[in-house]
Amino acid sequence: MKVAFTKMQGCGNDYVYVDARKFEIEDPADLAVRISDRHFGIGSDGLILVAPSETADAKMIMFNLDGSEGKMCGNGIRCVGKFVHDIWGVKKDTLTIETRSGIKTLKMQLDEHGEAVGATVDMGRAILSPELIPVDLPGERVVDREVNIDGQKFRITCVSMGNPHVVIFVQDVEKMDLATIGPKFEHHPMFPESVNTEFVEILEPGLLRMRVWERGSGETWACGTGTCATVVAACLNGYAKQGQDVHVILNGGELVINYTDERVLMTGPAVISFHGEIEV
């Protein structure tokens, strides 16, 4: 069976998108592994199915490049919004997208031709309770907590934005060996559902530089939920202020995050790379 797809990216966080209204994928986890290979497949950080929803304008079903199913993807959901607006033709300024982390609301950004170029996503409340993140550490919150990972000490702040994140502030993020350190956090028993790890350098007030090791994908060019978690952690540690826009520079571009106790807003681009067809 030949399946049409759209390759899309948000700040370089790229996925292959398939219209689940038209194509029934029997084993999306296996397909995610095959198409994500950058040498023998299409090349991506994973697969996202755009499906009908009984409770929202569309439903996002996402799989990482290792075949594991994710709960939420901040960069991916902006591209789902563009897919629904431009390809499905749901010409609404505000869209709702169902995810495994609940329904998210997107305020679409349109160009002069009426096409979506990005979105501001209401990511909901940041989750700080260790048992809900989850992270196996005591206390009401894990903020600037010293831990030992494979004999090395780190000060961590843990946040969930629908999926678990651990944020570490460092002096020089470019020198961090994520390929070595990232898996040690990802697979540590402290994190029962594994974890995404953000390494962050404070460049100046309101401007951060972040690199991310994503569970199931390795280092990616961007992570939307991770960027939100980073700004939450920056506010909790006194590096940024709640209610103010914080710019975060990623390998693939820049996102703008605004954190309050009630919600986290994420603004960034959504871009179609190309359309294609693959034999499944």
Phi, psi and omega in degrees: 000133176268133183239127176282145179218164173232125176270126182225158179212148172232109185057035178083354174279099193252140178224159172263126184251133179234136179282105183287351174288330186258332186230128177261113182264114184292320183228078183296331179296316178293319179297321179301317180296315185290315184283338184284339181301124185277358176250322185244000179235204177286320182097113182189174172272000178153192183239136175233124175265130177259111190238161174295156179224143177276347186239354183213181179290332179197169178237135178257123176240114189240146177229134177286171184292345176268003179093352178286144180273131179264160179272327188198147175216115184294317177288323180296322184289330175295321178290326173298318177301316178295319179301311182294319182289311188271322186267314175286337179081025176275087190277069178243143178290330180238127181240152173244135182235126177279134176225173175292347177258018180104182181271129179249144180255131182243128170263110188283142174257125186245149175271187184293345179263002180084010178267146181286133178241352180176187182198156167254123186251129171277105185275000180083192181283145170285139179259125185243349180290125184306320183290339180266344184294311351262151173218134186273071177222149182282167176104168179282332178216158173245096183232122179052045181265131178279130176228161178249119180241108179053044177084001180244136182271135176226151171255119190241152170232130186249135184216143168247133172243041188100341170216157190280140179224145170237127186248133182232123179269130186230165181282320183219097186291334183291336182273354183288133178269082185296327181297333178269314186281320185307309181297332180294324174285314185306318187254011181288138181297346174300334182246094187296338177249023186067182185201152170267139186239124180251130175251125195228135175245133177276111179277317177192168179305125179083006180222118183238154172242127186229138166239151188224139170251111184266137177298132179084352183227340184083202178287127177244167183283344179192156174213114184293311179294327178293324177293320176298314180299323179298317181290322174302312180297321179297320178293318181294333181262004176084014180267349179209168183246139176297146177081001178245146178294132177240127180266131182238120180270124181248172176303327186253006180152209186223138173241153178244126185237139175230118186248129168229173179298333185275329185193166173239124178258133179238127179239132180188177186277164172218123191227134171276126176275309178189165174253154179198190182216138181226146177277124180247000000 
